[in-house]
Amino acid sequence: MKKLFVLIYLCMVAALHTNAQTKSLHQLQQEFVDLRCGMFIHFNMPTFFNEDWPDPDASPELFNPKKMDCKQWAKAAKSANMTYGCLTTKHHSGFCIWDTKTTDYSVMSSPFKRDVVKEYADAFRAEGLGVMLYYSILDTHARLRPKCITPKHIEMIKEQLRELLTNYGEIKAVIIDGWDAPWSRISYDDVPFEDIYRLIKSIQPNCLVMDLNAAKYPTEALFYTDIKSYEQGAGQHISKDTNRLPALSCLPLQQNWFWKESFPTTPVKSPAQMVNDNIIPMGKAYCNFILNVAPNRDGLIDANALKALKEIGKLWKNDGHIADVPQADSPIISSNIAKYQPAEGTWSNDYAIMDFANDDDFGSCWNCNQAVDAPWYSVTFEREKPFNMIVITDRNNDRLQEYSLEYRTGNTWKTLFEGKAPTSQRVKIHRFDTVWGDAVRMKVQKSNGTTSIAEFGVYCERK
C-alpha cells in the first residue's frame, strides 16, 4: 500500500510538472499582456561611453560599476507597479555581462568580475518580479555581422543562449535584437530563425521569443516572433484601435537607451504621459508597455528617474488582466523558400513586375495590370522541394477576396486551396500537410480592385 501511495504521489508530481511545461502559446501571450508594464534595463559597455554604439574592441577594463545594486533596480520597478524586468545581457558590440564560457569579452575579464545577469535575476525575483533577457544577434566584436557569418558564429549564439536559459532560472521571455532588421542586415537565413526558436523552446518551453523586427514585417501577423513589437523611438507605433495581436511597445524614460552624462540633470519623460498615453490605453489594445531605465556608470539609477518611477506608481495601479487577447495564427518561423526565386505572372502595371512579390520587401508590390481579367502569379524552384505553408501578403486589407493555390509535381498541377480568402486581413496564411513540388501558383478569381501582392511566401515548417 505504501508503494502505491508513493507511485500515486510521483504521478501527481509528474503531471503537475508536465502541465507547467505545456502552456499553449496563446496562454503565454495572454499572461505576457496581463503583466501590463515592465522595466527595460539597458546596461552594458555603452554605459561607459557617451553613445549607444561603442568601439567593439573597447577594453573590458572600462566596465566597472563599483556601486552596482540590482536590488535598487528591482525596488524602483516595484515602486512603479511594474511586474518584470528585461536586461541587456549582450548588446550589438558583443560585451557579455554574465559568466560565459564562449568568449573572453565579458564582465569576468573586467575589474568588476561579477555576474550581472545573476545579480539582476536574483534581485528581481526577490521582489516577486518576472525575469526576461535581451540578447543581440549582431555582435560586432565577434565580427558576427552581415556577409561575415560562419558556422562558428551560429554555434556561439546557441551556446550563449543555452547558458542564459540554463543558469538563471525561469526566463519568461528572450527579447532578440539585431536580426533581420533593415539596419542589421542579418537575415533569418544567415542565422536560421527556426533553429534558434526551437532551441529556446527546447530548454524553456514557456519562454516567449520576441524579435524586435517590427520595422520590416506587417502588423497583421506574427512573422518570426511570439509577440509583435513596436519601438516608439524608431517611429513604430501600435494602432490602439485596430491591433489584434499580442504586442509589446517600448520607450526609454530618459533621452536614450543607455546612460549618458547629461542624464542626471536632464528632465525625464512625463510620468503622466507614460501612464495615460502608454500603459493604460495599450493594455486595452493587447499591448504590454516596457519602459527603459538606464543605470549610470556606478550601476545605480539616477535620482530623477527614481522619482519618476515612484510617480508612475502613484498614478497607476497594476490591475492585471483587462482584455482577452484574440487567438492568432501561429508565428511564421521557417525560411521563405520562395524568396528571390524566378517569378512569373500576368501582365504587370508599369514597373511593378512580378519580382516585387518575392523580393523580401513588404513595402514593394507586384501590381497586375487593370486590363487583366484573370490574374495569376507563380514561383518556380530549381527542383522539387517540400513545403507546408503559403503566406500571401496583400497590398492592403480586403483586396484579395477569392483565389486558388496550386503546386506542380511531375509536370502536373494540383490544387491546395480554392475559395474565399481565409481572412479580410492583409496577411493570408495557409497551412497544410507537407507536399513536394517545383512550382507554386496563385490564380485570382475575385479582387476588390486591381490585384496587388506585397509578398508571396512558401515555407516548410518542421513538425
C-alpha positions as CSV (number, residue, x, y, z in Angstrom):
1,M,0.0,0.0,0.0
2,K,2.9,2.4,0.8
3,K,4.4,1.8,-2.6
4,L,1.0,2.5,-4.2
5,F,0.8,5.9,-2.4
6,V,4.4,6.7,-3.4
7,L,3.6,5.8,-7.0
8,I,0.4,8.0,-7.0
9,Y,2.4,10.9,-5.5
10,L,5.1,10.6,-8.1
11,C,2.5,10.5,-10.9
12,M,0.8,13.7,-9.4
13,V,4.2,15.5,-9.3
14,A,4.9,14.4,-12.8
15,A,1.5,15.6,-14.0
16,L,2.0,19.0,-12.4
17,H,5.4,19.3,-13.9
18,T,4.1,18.4,-17.3
19,N,1.2,20.9,-17.1
20,A,3.7,23.6,-16.1
21,Q,5.7,22.8,-19.2
22,T,2.8,22.6,-21.7
23,K,1.1,26.0,-21.6
24,S,-0.3,26.9,-25.0
25,L,1.3,29.8,-26.9
26,H,-2.0,31.7,-26.6
27,Q,-1.9,31.3,-22.8
28,L,1.6,32.6,-22.6
29,Q,0.7,35.5,-24.8
30,Q,-2.2,36.3,-22.6
31,E,0.0,36.1,-19.5
32,F,2.5,38.4,-21.1
33,V,-0.1,41.1,-21.9
34,D,-1.6,40.7,-18.4
35,L,1.8,41.7,-17.0
36,R,0.9,45.2,-18.3
37,C,4.2,47.0,-17.7
38,G,7.9,46.2,-17.1
39,M,11.3,47.8,-16.8
40,F,13.8,47.6,-19.7
41,I,17.3,47.9,-18.4
42,H,19.9,49.0,-20.9
43,F,23.2,48.4,-19.0
44,N,26.3,47.2,-20.8
45,M,29.5,48.5,-22.3
46,P,27.8,51.5,-24.0
47,T,27.0,52.8,-20.4
48,F,30.7,53.7,-20.2
49,F,30.7,55.6,-23.4
50,N,28.6,58.6,-24.4
51,E,27.0,56.8,-27.3
52,D,24.9,53.6,-27.8
53,W,27.3,52.0,-30.3
54,P,30.8,52.0,-28.6
55,D,34.0,50.7,-30.1
56,P,33.5,46.9,-30.4
57,D,37.1,46.4,-29.3
58,A,36.9,48.6,-26.3
59,S,38.8,47.2,-23.3
60,P,36.8,45.2,-20.7
61,E,38.8,47.3,-18.2
62,L,36.2,50.1,-18.9
63,F,33.3,48.2,-17.4
64,N,33.5,48.8,-13.7
65,P,30.2,49.8,-12.0
66,K,31.7,49.9,-8.5
67,K,28.4,50.6,-6.7
68,M,26.1,48.4,-8.7
69,D,23.0,47.5,-6.8
70,C,20.4,45.4,-8.7
71,K,18.2,45.5,-5.6
72,Q,17.8,49.2,-6.2
73,W,16.7,48.5,-9.8
74,A,14.1,45.9,-8.6
75,K,12.7,48.2,-5.9
76,A,12.5,51.0,-8.4
77,A,10.5,48.8,-10.8
78,K,8.3,47.7,-7.9
79,S,7.6,51.4,-7.0
80,A,6.2,51.9,-10.5
81,N,3.9,48.8,-10.1
82,M,5.9,47.1,-12.8
83,T,5.8,43.3,-12.9
84,Y,9.1,42.3,-14.6
85,G,12.5,43.4,-15.8
86,C,14.5,42.8,-19.0
87,L,18.2,43.3,-19.0
88,T,20.6,43.7,-22.0
89,T,22.8,40.6,-21.5
90,K,24.7,41.4,-24.7
91,H,24.3,44.5,-26.9
92,H,25.5,45.0,-30.5
93,S,29.2,45.5,-29.6
94,G,29.3,42.0,-28.1
95,F,30.2,42.5,-24.5
96,C,28.6,39.8,-22.3
97,I,27.6,40.7,-18.7
98,W,27.3,37.2,-17.5
99,D,29.8,34.4,-16.6
100,T,30.1,33.0,-20.1
101,K,32.4,30.3,-21.4
102,T,32.0,31.4,-25.0
103,T,34.3,34.5,-25.1
104,D,36.8,36.5,-23.0
105,Y,34.9,39.6,-24.0
106,S,32.8,39.6,-20.8
107,V,32.3,41.1,-17.4
108,M,34.6,38.3,-16.0
109,S,37.5,39.9,-17.8
110,S,36.7,43.3,-16.4
111,P,37.8,44.7,-13.0
112,F,34.2,44.2,-11.8
113,K,34.2,40.4,-12.1
114,R,30.6,39.9,-11.0
115,D,27.9,38.1,-12.9
116,V,25.4,41.0,-13.6
117,V,22.7,38.7,-15.0
118,K,22.7,36.6,-11.9
119,E,22.5,39.5,-9.5
120,Y,19.7,41.1,-11.6
121,A,17.7,37.9,-11.8
122,D,18.1,37.2,-8.1
123,A,17.1,40.8,-7.1
124,F,14.0,40.9,-9.3
125,R,12.8,37.5,-8.2
126,A,13.3,38.6,-4.6
127,E,10.8,41.4,-5.2
128,G,8.3,39.0,-6.9
129,L,9.1,40.3,-10.4
130,G,9.5,38.2,-13.5
131,V,12.8,37.9,-15.4
132,M,13.3,38.5,-19.1
133,L,16.5,38.8,-21.0
134,Y,17.6,40.9,-24.0
135,Y,20.1,39.4,-26.5
136,S,21.7,40.8,-29.6
137,I,22.4,38.6,-32.6
138,L,24.5,41.3,-34.2
139,D,27.9,41.1,-32.4
140,T,30.5,43.5,-34.0
141,H,33.2,42.4,-31.5
142,A,32.9,38.8,-32.7
143,R,32.7,40.0,-36.3
144,L,29.2,38.5,-36.4
145,R,27.9,41.0,-38.9
146,P,26.4,41.0,-42.5
147,K,28.2,38.9,-45.1
148,C,30.7,37.6,-42.4
149,I,28.7,34.9,-40.6
150,T,30.3,31.5,-40.2
151,P,29.1,28.2,-38.6
152,K,31.2,29.1,-35.5
153,H,29.2,32.3,-35.1
154,I,25.9,30.3,-35.1
155,E,27.3,27.8,-32.5
156,M,28.4,30.7,-30.3
157,I,24.8,32.2,-30.4
158,K,23.4,28.8,-29.5
159,E,25.8,28.2,-26.7
160,Q,25.3,31.7,-25.2
161,L,21.5,31.2,-25.3
162,R,22.0,27.8,-23.6
163,E,23.9,29.5,-20.8
164,L,21.4,32.2,-20.3
165,L,18.4,29.8,-20.4
166,T,20.1,27.1,-18.2
167,N,21.9,29.0,-15.4
168,Y,19.4,31.8,-14.3
169,G,16.1,30.1,-13.5
170,E,12.8,30.7,-15.3
171,I,13.1,33.2,-18.1
172,K,9.7,34.5,-19.2
173,A,10.9,35.9,-22.5
174,V,14.0,36.4,-24.6
175,I,13.9,39.7,-26.5
176,I,16.2,39.4,-29.5
177,D,17.6,42.4,-31.4
178,G,19.9,42.9,-34.4
179,W,18.3,40.2,-36.5
180,D,16.6,40.7,-39.9
181,A,16.1,44.4,-39.3
182,P,16.8,46.8,-42.2
183,W,19.8,48.2,-40.2
184,S,21.3,44.9,-39.0
185,R,21.0,43.1,-42.4
186,I,21.5,39.7,-40.8
187,S,18.8,37.5,-42.3
188,Y,16.9,34.6,-40.9
189,D,18.8,32.5,-43.5
190,D,22.2,33.7,-42.3
191,V,21.3,32.7,-38.8
192,P,18.4,30.3,-39.1
193,F,15.5,31.6,-37.1
194,E,13.7,28.2,-36.7
195,D,16.9,26.6,-35.3
196,I,17.2,29.3,-32.6
197,Y,13.5,29.4,-31.9
198,R,13.3,25.7,-31.3
199,L,16.5,25.7,-29.2
200,I,15.0,28.2,-26.9
201,K,11.7,26.3,-26.6
202,S,13.6,23.0,-26.0
203,I,15.3,24.5,-23.0
204,Q,12.5,26.5,-21.6
205,P,9.1,25.7,-23.3
206,N,7.3,28.5,-21.6
207,C,9.8,31.2,-22.7
208,L,8.4,33.6,-25.2
209,V,10.6,34.5,-28.1
210,M,10.4,38.2,-29.2
211,D,12.3,39.6,-32.1
212,L,12.4,43.4,-32.4
213,N,11.7,43.2,-36.2
214,A,8.6,45.4,-36.5
215,A,10.3,47.8,-38.8
216,K,10.2,45.2,-41.6
217,Y,7.2,43.0,-41.1
218,P,3.4,43.6,-41.4
219,T,1.4,44.3,-38.3
220,E,-1.3,41.8,-39.2
221,A,0.7,38.6,-38.5
222,L,3.4,37.2,-36.2
223,F,6.4,36.9,-38.5
224,Y,9.4,35.4,-36.6
225,T,8.1,36.4,-33.1
226,D,5.7,35.3,-30.5
227,I,4.8,38.9,-29.6
228,K,4.6,41.8,-32.1
229,S,7.0,44.6,-31.0
230,Y,6.9,48.3,-31.5
231,E,9.9,50.6,-30.8
232,Q,8.4,54.0,-30.5
233,G,11.7,55.9,-30.8
234,A,12.1,54.3,-34.2
235,G,8.7,55.5,-35.3
236,Q,6.9,52.2,-34.7
237,H,3.5,52.9,-33.1
238,I,0.8,50.4,-32.4
239,S,-2.7,51.1,-33.6
240,K,-4.7,51.2,-30.4
241,D,-7.9,50.9,-32.4
242,T,-7.1,48.0,-34.9
243,N,-4.4,45.9,-33.3
244,R,-5.4,42.2,-32.9
245,L,-2.1,40.7,-31.9
246,P,-0.3,40.3,-28.6
247,A,2.2,43.1,-28.6
248,L,5.0,45.0,-26.9
249,S,5.7,48.7,-27.1
250,C,9.0,50.1,-25.8
251,L,10.3,53.6,-25.0
252,P,13.1,55.0,-22.8
253,L,12.2,57.1,-19.8
254,Q,15.4,59.1,-20.4
255,Q,16.6,60.6,-23.7
256,N,18.5,57.4,-24.9
257,W,18.5,53.7,-24.2
258,F,21.9,53.7,-22.5
259,W,23.0,56.2,-19.8
260,K,24.6,59.5,-20.9
261,E,26.5,62.1,-18.9
262,S,23.6,64.6,-19.3
263,F,21.0,62.3,-17.7
264,P,21.2,63.4,-14.1
265,T,20.5,67.0,-15.0
266,T,18.1,66.5,-17.9
267,P,14.3,66.1,-17.2
268,V,13.0,62.6,-17.9
269,K,9.7,61.9,-19.8
270,S,6.5,62.8,-18.1
271,P,5.2,60.1,-15.7
272,A,1.6,61.1,-16.5
273,Q,2.3,60.7,-20.2
274,M,3.8,57.3,-19.6
275,V,0.6,56.2,-17.8
276,N,-2.1,58.0,-19.8
277,D,-0.7,57.7,-23.3
278,N,1.0,54.3,-22.9
279,I,0.3,51.9,-20.1
280,I,-3.5,52.3,-19.8
281,P,-4.6,52.5,-23.4
282,M,-2.1,49.9,-24.6
283,G,-3.3,47.4,-22.1
284,K,-6.8,47.6,-23.7
285,A,-5.1,47.0,-27.1
286,Y,-3.5,43.7,-26.0
287,C,-0.1,45.5,-25.7
288,N,2.4,45.3,-22.9
289,F,4.5,48.5,-22.3
290,I,8.1,48.2,-21.3
291,L,9.8,51.4,-20.1
292,N,13.6,51.6,-20.3
293,V,15.5,53.0,-17.3
294,A,19.3,53.2,-17.8
295,P,21.6,52.8,-14.7
296,N,24.6,55.0,-14.6
297,R,28.3,54.1,-14.5
298,D,28.1,53.3,-10.8
299,G,25.4,50.8,-11.6
300,L,22.7,52.9,-10.0
301,I,19.5,54.5,-11.3
302,D,19.7,58.3,-11.1
303,A,17.6,60.2,-8.7
304,N,15.4,61.9,-11.3
305,A,14.5,58.5,-12.8
306,L,13.7,57.0,-9.4
307,K,11.4,60.0,-8.7
308,A,9.6,59.5,-12.0
309,L,9.1,55.8,-11.3
310,K,7.5,56.5,-7.9
311,E,5.2,59.0,-9.5
312,I,4.1,56.4,-12.1
313,G,3.3,54.1,-9.2
314,K,1.1,56.8,-7.6
315,L,-0.7,57.5,-10.9
316,W,-1.4,53.9,-11.9
317,K,-2.4,50.7,-10.2
318,N,-1.5,47.5,-12.0
319,D,-4.8,45.7,-12.1
320,G,-3.5,43.0,-14.4
321,H,-6.0,41.4,-16.9
322,I,-8.2,43.8,-18.7
323,A,-8.6,42.4,-22.2
324,D,-8.8,38.9,-23.7
325,V,-6.1,38.5,-26.4
326,P,-7.6,37.3,-29.7
327,Q,-6.4,33.9,-30.9
328,A,-3.8,34.5,-33.6
329,D,-2.2,32.2,-36.2
330,S,0.9,30.5,-35.0
331,P,4.1,32.5,-35.7
332,I,5.8,32.0,-39.0
333,I,9.3,30.7,-38.0
334,S,10.8,29.0,-41.0
335,S,12.7,30.3,-44.0
336,N,10.9,31.6,-47.1
337,I,12.0,29.3,-49.9
338,A,10.2,31.5,-52.5
339,K,12.4,34.5,-51.7
340,Y,14.3,35.7,-54.8
341,Q,13.2,32.7,-56.8
342,P,12.1,33.1,-60.5
343,A,8.6,34.5,-60.6
344,E,6.1,34.8,-63.4
345,G,2.7,36.2,-63.8
346,T,0.2,38.0,-65.9
347,W,0.8,41.5,-67.4
348,S,2.0,43.9,-64.7
349,N,1.2,47.6,-64.3
350,D,4.1,49.8,-65.3
351,Y,7.4,48.8,-63.5
352,A,5.7,46.8,-60.7
353,I,6.6,43.4,-62.2
354,M,6.2,40.1,-60.5
355,D,9.7,40.1,-58.9
356,F,8.4,42.6,-56.4
357,A,6.2,40.0,-54.8
358,N,9.1,37.8,-53.6
359,D,11.9,40.4,-53.0
360,D,11.7,40.1,-49.2
361,D,10.4,43.7,-49.1
362,F,6.9,44.2,-47.8
363,G,6.9,47.8,-49.0
364,S,7.0,46.9,-52.7
365,C,4.3,45.1,-54.7
366,W,3.6,43.2,-57.8
367,N,0.7,45.1,-59.4
368,C,-1.3,43.3,-62.0
369,N,-2.4,45.4,-64.9
370,Q,-6.0,46.5,-64.6
371,A,-6.8,45.2,-68.1
372,V,-6.2,41.6,-67.0
373,D,-9.4,39.7,-66.2
374,A,-7.9,36.5,-64.7
375,P,-4.6,37.4,-62.9
376,W,-2.1,34.6,-61.9
377,Y,1.3,34.5,-60.2
378,S,3.8,31.7,-59.9
379,V,7.2,31.0,-58.3
380,T,9.5,28.2,-59.6
381,F,12.2,26.3,-57.7
382,E,15.3,24.7,-59.2
383,R,14.0,21.3,-58.1
384,E,11.1,19.8,-56.2
385,K,11.1,20.8,-52.5
386,P,8.9,20.1,-49.5
387,F,6.6,22.8,-48.2
388,N,3.5,23.0,-45.9
389,M,2.6,26.7,-45.8
390,I,1.9,29.6,-48.2
391,V,1.6,33.1,-46.9
392,I,0.2,35.9,-49.1
393,T,0.6,39.4,-48.0
394,D,-1.9,41.6,-49.8
395,R,-1.2,45.3,-50.6
396,N,-3.9,46.2,-48.1
397,N,-6.9,44.6,-46.2
398,D,-9.8,43.0,-48.1
399,R,-8.3,43.4,-51.6
400,L,-7.7,39.8,-52.5
401,Q,-11.0,38.0,-51.9
402,E,-11.2,34.7,-53.9
403,Y,-8.4,32.7,-55.3
404,S,-6.9,29.2,-55.8
405,L,-3.4,27.9,-54.8
406,E,-1.7,25.1,-56.8
407,Y,1.6,23.3,-56.8
408,R,3.4,21.5,-59.6
409,T,4.8,18.0,-59.2
410,G,5.9,15.7,-62.1
411,N,4.6,18.3,-64.6
412,T,1.1,18.1,-63.1
413,W,-0.6,21.0,-61.2
414,K,-2.5,20.0,-58.1
415,T,-4.9,22.2,-56.1
416,L,-4.0,23.1,-52.5
417,F,-6.8,25.7,-51.9
418,E,-9.7,27.2,-53.7
419,G,-12.3,29.6,-52.4
420,K,-12.7,32.8,-50.3
421,A,-9.6,34.3,-48.6
422,P,-9.4,32.9,-45.0
423,T,-9.4,36.5,-43.6
424,S,-10.1,40.0,-44.7
425,Q,-6.8,41.0,-43.1
426,R,-3.8,41.8,-45.2
427,V,-1.9,38.6,-44.4
428,K,-3.5,35.3,-45.5
429,I,-1.8,32.2,-44.0
430,H,-2.4,28.7,-45.5
431,R,-1.1,25.7,-43.6
432,F,-1.5,22.2,-44.9
433,D,0.1,18.7,-44.9
434,T,3.6,18.7,-46.5
435,V,3.7,18.3,-50.3
436,W,6.6,18.3,-52.8
437,G,6.7,20.5,-55.8
438,D,8.9,22.6,-58.1
439,A,6.5,25.5,-58.5
440,V,3.6,27.2,-56.7
441,R,0.9,29.2,-58.5
442,M,-2.0,31.5,-57.4
443,K,-5.0,32.2,-59.6
444,V,-7.2,35.1,-58.7
445,Q,-11.0,34.8,-59.1
446,K,-12.1,37.9,-57.3
447,S,-10.3,41.0,-56.2
448,N,-11.5,44.3,-54.6
449,G,-9.6,46.4,-57.0
450,T,-6.5,45.6,-59.0
451,T,-4.6,42.6,-57.7
452,S,-1.5,43.8,-55.8
453,I,0.7,41.4,-53.8
454,A,3.4,42.7,-51.4
455,E,5.0,39.3,-50.7
456,F,4.3,35.7,-51.7
457,G,6.0,33.3,-49.2
458,V,6.4,29.5,-49.3
459,Y,7.6,27.7,-46.2
460,C,8.4,24.2,-44.8
461,E,7.9,24.3,-41.1
462,R,9.3,21.4,-39.1
463,K,6.6,19.3,-37.5
